[in-house]
Amino acid sequence: MPSLLRQFVRVATASMLAVVFLIPQDSIAQSHIVSPADLQNALTASTQARQKNIETVRQFVSSPMAEKALKSAHLDAKQVKEAVSRLSDSELAQLAARSSKAQSDFAAGRLSDRDLIIILVAIAALILIIVAVR
């Protein structure tokens, strides 16, 4: 009986090894859920979106009116602009959306100069607070 069990184990082991060595390793290694090209495209899109958001917020705090408002609120415009790049992607996206909305509302006449200045100072203070907390 033990010799039959040993023989069975040998045959089973040999069969398993044969199956393992017969399957090409390249096919196993290259069966990714997400292709490298898709990952590269996603990374590029994410980087471009982040850069666009950074530029949107920086432009918002770079206007002459903004710099004057920041100075009157005793906030350093240069420090605010530098802090923008240290925000997370989600924080940056939210602030860019709010900055764009404030600019478009101001251009459409839905916001006064005073309202825009208050929004601008609030956004600048929020940027500095978020970066300081980290």
C-alpha positions as CSV (number, residue, x, y, z in Angstrom):
1,M,0.0,0.0,0.0
2,P,2.7,2.6,0.9
3,S,4.4,1.9,-2.4
4,L,1.2,2.7,-4.3
5,L,0.8,6.0,-2.4
6,R,4.4,6.9,-3.1
7,Q,4.0,6.1,-6.8
8,F,0.8,8.3,-6.9
9,V,2.6,11.2,-5.2
10,R,5.5,10.9,-7.7
11,V,3.1,10.9,-10.7
12,A,1.1,13.8,-9.3
13,T,4.3,15.8,-8.6
14,A,5.7,15.1,-12.0
15,S,2.4,16.0,-13.6
16,M,2.3,19.3,-11.7
17,L,5.9,20.2,-12.6
18,A,5.2,19.4,-16.3
19,V,2.2,21.7,-16.3
20,V,4.1,24.5,-14.6
21,F,7.0,24.3,-17.0
22,L,4.8,23.9,-20.1
23,I,2.9,27.2,-19.5
24,P,5.0,30.1,-20.9
25,Q,6.0,32.4,-18.2
26,D,5.7,35.4,-20.5
27,S,2.0,34.9,-20.9
28,I,1.5,34.9,-17.1
29,A,3.7,37.9,-16.6
30,Q,2.0,40.0,-19.3
31,S,-1.6,39.4,-18.4
32,H,-2.1,42.7,-16.5
33,I,-5.5,44.0,-15.6
34,V,-4.4,47.5,-16.7
35,S,-2.0,47.8,-19.6
36,P,1.1,49.9,-19.1
37,A,-0.1,52.2,-21.9
38,D,-3.3,52.8,-20.0
39,L,-1.4,53.6,-16.8
40,Q,0.9,56.0,-18.7
41,N,-2.2,57.8,-20.2
42,A,-3.9,58.0,-16.8
43,L,-0.7,59.4,-15.3
44,T,-0.3,62.0,-18.1
45,A,-3.9,63.1,-17.8
46,S,-3.6,63.4,-14.0
47,T,-0.5,65.4,-14.3
48,Q,-2.0,67.7,-16.9
49,A,-5.2,68.2,-14.8
50,R,-3.1,69.1,-11.7
51,Q,-0.9,71.5,-13.7
52,K,-4.1,73.2,-15.1
53,N,-5.6,73.5,-11.6
54,I,-2.3,75.0,-10.3
55,E,-2.3,77.6,-13.1
56,T,-6.0,78.4,-12.5
57,V,-5.5,79.1,-8.8
58,R,-2.2,81.0,-9.3
59,Q,-3.8,83.2,-12.0
60,F,-6.7,83.9,-9.6
61,V,-4.3,85.1,-6.9
62,S,-1.9,86.9,-9.3
63,S,-4.2,89.6,-10.6
64,P,-3.4,93.2,-9.6
65,M,-6.6,93.3,-7.6
66,A,-5.7,90.1,-5.9
67,E,-2.2,91.1,-4.9
68,K,-3.6,94.4,-3.5
69,A,-6.3,92.5,-1.5
70,L,-3.7,90.0,-0.2
71,K,-1.4,92.8,0.8
72,S,-4.2,94.7,2.7
73,A,-5.0,91.4,4.5
74,H,-1.3,91.0,5.4
75,L,-0.9,87.9,3.3
76,D,2.2,87.3,1.1
77,A,1.1,86.7,-2.5
78,K,4.3,85.0,-3.3
79,Q,3.9,82.6,-0.3
80,V,0.3,81.8,-1.4
81,K,1.4,81.1,-5.0
82,E,4.2,78.8,-3.8
83,A,1.8,77.0,-1.3
84,V,-0.6,76.1,-4.1
85,S,1.7,73.4,-5.5
86,R,1.8,71.7,-2.1
87,L,-2.0,71.1,-2.0
88,S,-3.3,67.6,-2.7
89,D,-5.0,66.9,-6.0
90,S,-8.5,67.0,-4.6
91,E,-7.9,70.2,-2.6
92,L,-6.4,71.8,-5.7
93,A,-9.3,70.7,-7.9
94,Q,-11.8,72.2,-5.5
95,L,-10.0,75.5,-5.1
96,A,-9.5,75.7,-8.9
97,A,-13.2,75.1,-9.5
98,R,-14.1,77.8,-6.9
99,S,-11.6,80.2,-8.4
100,S,-13.0,79.7,-11.9
101,K,-16.5,80.2,-10.6
102,A,-15.6,83.4,-8.8
103,Q,-13.9,84.8,-11.8
104,S,-16.7,84.0,-14.1
105,D,-19.3,85.3,-11.7
106,F,-17.3,88.5,-11.4
107,A,-17.0,88.8,-15.2
108,A,-20.7,88.3,-15.5
109,G,-21.5,91.0,-12.9
110,R,-22.9,88.6,-10.3
111,L,-20.1,89.6,-7.8
112,S,-18.9,93.0,-6.8
113,D,-15.3,93.9,-6.3
114,R,-15.7,93.6,-2.6
115,D,-17.2,90.1,-2.9
116,L,-14.4,89.0,-5.1
117,I,-11.8,90.4,-2.7
118,I,-13.4,88.5,0.2
119,I,-13.5,85.3,-1.8
120,L,-9.9,85.8,-2.8
121,V,-8.6,86.4,0.7
122,A,-10.6,83.4,2.0
123,I,-9.1,81.1,-0.7
124,A,-5.6,82.4,0.0
125,A,-6.0,82.0,3.8
126,L,-7.4,78.5,3.2
127,I,-4.4,77.6,1.1
128,L,-2.0,78.8,3.7
129,I,-3.9,77.0,6.5
130,I,-4.0,73.7,4.6
131,V,-0.3,73.8,3.9
132,A,0.6,74.9,7.5
133,V,-1.4,72.1,9.0
134,R,0.6,69.5,7.1
